[in-house]
Amino acid sequence: MDSNLHWDESRPLRELSKTLARCDDPRIIESFLLQLFTPSEVEEMGKRWALVCLLNEGMSQRTIAKELGLSLCKITRGSKELKKENSAFRKMIDL
């Protein structure tokens, strides 16, 4: 196998991110995500975004866990990401 031909596992995510960034119609993005992911994946992504928003609003981690049916581990991870300097979560919330 040619050593110059190798799989760049980060490339598809970069391309997907660029594609989504070019679209200014939330309906198209929602439809695209519903077609790209399974219903359970869509539900999980929605819950993860909701947990970030609820943390930002000041809701306790235990309340979020109960409301969304998520583990405290996932919520703690979200909280840590939200608190990081230059957090992408914070940037997306502030859009």
C-alpha positions in Angstrom: 0.0 0.0 0.0 1.3 3.5 -0.9 2.3 5.2 2.3 1.0 8.5 0.9 -2.5 7.1 0.8 -3.7 7.0 4.4 -7.0 7.7 6.1 -7.1 11.1 7.8 -9.8 10.5 10.4 -10.2 14.2 11.2 -10.8 15.2 7.6 -14.5 14.2 7.4 -15.4 16.1 10.6 -13.6 19.2 9.3 -15.4 19.0 6.0 -18.8 18.5 7.8 -18.1 21.5 10.0 -17.2 23.6 7.0 -20.4 22.5 5.2 -22.6 23.3 8.2 -20.9 26.7 8.7 -21.8 27.6 5.1 -25.5 26.9 5.6 -27.6 29.8 7.0 -30.9 27.9 7.0 -31.6 26.1 10.4 -34.4 24.0 8.7 -31.9 22.6 6.2 -29.4 21.8 9.0 -32.1 20.1 11.1 -33.2 18.0 8.1 -29.6 17.1 7.3 -28.9 16.0 10.9 -32.1 14.0 11.0 -31.1 12.2 7.8 -27.4 11.8 8.8 -28.0 10.4 12.3 -30.3 7.7 13.7 -33.2 8.9 15.9 -31.4 7.8 19.1 -28.2 9.7 18.0 -30.3 12.8 17.3 -32.0 12.5 20.7 -28.6 12.1 22.4 -27.2 15.1 20.6 -30.2 17.2 21.6 -29.9 16.2 25.2 -26.2 17.0 25.3 -26.9 20.5 23.9 -29.7 20.9 26.3 -27.4 20.1 29.2 -24.9 22.7 28.1 -27.7 25.3 27.9 -29.1 24.3 31.3 -25.7 24.5 32.9 -25.2 27.9 31.4 -28.6 29.0 32.9 -27.3 27.8 36.4 -29.4 24.6 36.8 -27.7 22.1 39.2 -26.1 19.0 37.7 -28.4 16.7 39.7 -31.5 18.5 38.4 -30.3 18.2 34.8 -29.5 14.5 35.3 -33.1 14.0 36.5 -34.7 16.2 33.9 -32.8 14.8 30.9 -32.1 11.2 32.1 -28.3 11.7 31.7 -25.5 10.4 33.8 -23.7 12.9 36.1 -20.5 11.9 34.3 -21.8 13.3 31.0 -23.0 16.5 32.8 -19.7 16.9 34.6 -17.9 16.6 31.3 -20.1 19.3 29.8 -19.6 21.5 32.8 -15.8 21.2 32.5 -15.9 22.0 28.8 -18.2 25.0 29.4 -15.7 26.4 32.0 -12.6 26.1 29.8 -10.9 29.2 28.6 -11.9 29.7 24.9 -14.7 27.1 25.3 -16.4 26.2 22.1 -19.5 25.5 24.1 -19.5 29.1 25.4 -18.8 30.5 21.9 -21.8 28.5 20.5 -24.1 29.7 23.3 -23.1 33.3 22.7 -23.9 33.2 19.0 
